[in-house]
Amino acid sequence: MSTATDPLPTSGAPAPGGPGPDGRTALTIIGSLSPSRASDFKTCPLLYRFRSIDRLPQRPTTAATRGTLVHAVLERLFDLPPGQRSPDAAEALLEPEWARLSTEAPELAELFETPEALTEWLASARSLLAAYFTLEDPNRLAPAERERLVEVVLDSGLRLRGFVDRIDVAPSGDIRVVDYKTGAAPRESFEGKAMFQLKFYALVIWRTRGVVPRLLRLLYLGDREVLDYVPDPDELIRFERTLQALWTAIDRATTAREFRANPGPLCGWCDHQELCPAHGGTPPPFPEVLPPLTEAAPTPAAED
């Protein structure tokens, strides 16, 4: 396993570690994937390198920050008892949560050049919160877990991890996973990315809890749409193989130090165009020492 002081890894099977507390042989972690990092590589291998290997900073945006804010308010909403989870209560939480976020990360306040711009942006967040109440009644829900980091190490040593916004557990034991999206529901041509994230969560929960979730649901607040996915064990087995193959491709690219750009319609959203050969840039030298393979846990809204 590579660490911050190890040389570049080479492809190969993981070596077993020592016995764990339960007497089973521990696995050496060969790598770590979240839905967002896996999606990065599928979209553009060079983007994966910039984010996961070079660890280049990403500039905050008003859209991403709004997603973080709305997620924070919805999490706090469920701190209130049933009967008090109203649109007015959510709106009352908005500005205190923004004050907390902008205090913890002062650079977020710099996104707004004028007080009027901030006011308009907060109004857009209020609109998303109002949309939430058209999709479900939070007073009828008793979430078992919120903003939950789920993770598992597969038999190969590949660690899968990601934040799930909410996990509901019925008296029967059935599990429903709910994820909030502050954008609009994807067009059919982009629906695969959303399904990829859902299958990722379903696989991790199945492997850690021994139960395939009965339902996974995406709530798109931007246009008040719901996307449901019913996991199937056979499909999840195939999906696990897909993730293993994806990691093998990442490992080969790392060994070869070759992550190619894949220009496309999403380039306009990329923070790193000035370093991309497809846009006339030059990537930084490939690191001689890799960051730890156990990537930092994604933030709760990072998959939004």
HELIX and SHEET records of a PDB file:
HELIX    1   1 PRO A   35  THR A   43  1                                   9    
HELIX    2   2 PRO A   45  TYR A   48  1                                   4    
HELIX    3   3 ARG A   49  ILE A   53  3                                   5    
HELIX    4   4 THR A   62  LEU A   77  1                                  16    
HELIX    5   5 PRO A   87  GLU A  104  1                                  18    
HELIX    6   6 PRO A  106  LEU A  111  5                                   6    
HELIX    7   7 PRO A  115  LEU A  135  1                                  21    
HELIX    8   8 PRO A  138  ARG A  140  5                                   3    
HELIX    9   9 GLU A  188  PHE A  190  5                                   3    
HELIX   10  10 GLU A  191  ARG A  209  1                                  19    
HELIX   11  11 PRO A  233  ALA A  256  1                                  24    
HELIX   12  12 PRO A  265  TRP A  269  5                                   5    
HELIX   13  13 GLN A  273  LEU A  275  5                                   3    
HELIX   14  14 PRO A  277  HIS A  279  5                                   3    
SHEET    1   A 2 PRO A  16  PRO A  19  0                                        
SHEET    2   A 2 THR A  25  LEU A  27 -1                                        
SHEET    1   B 3 GLY A  31  LEU A  33  0                                        
SHEET    2   B 3 LEU A 158  VAL A 169  1                                        
SHEET    3   B 3 GLU A 145  VAL A 153 -1                                        
SHEET    1   C 5 GLY A  31  LEU A  33  0                                        
SHEET    2   C 5 LEU A 158  VAL A 169  1                                        
SHEET    3   C 5 ILE A 175  LYS A 181 -1                                        
SHEET    4   C 5 LEU A 215  TYR A 220  1                                        
SHEET    5   C 5 GLU A 225  TYR A 229 -1                                        
END                                                                             
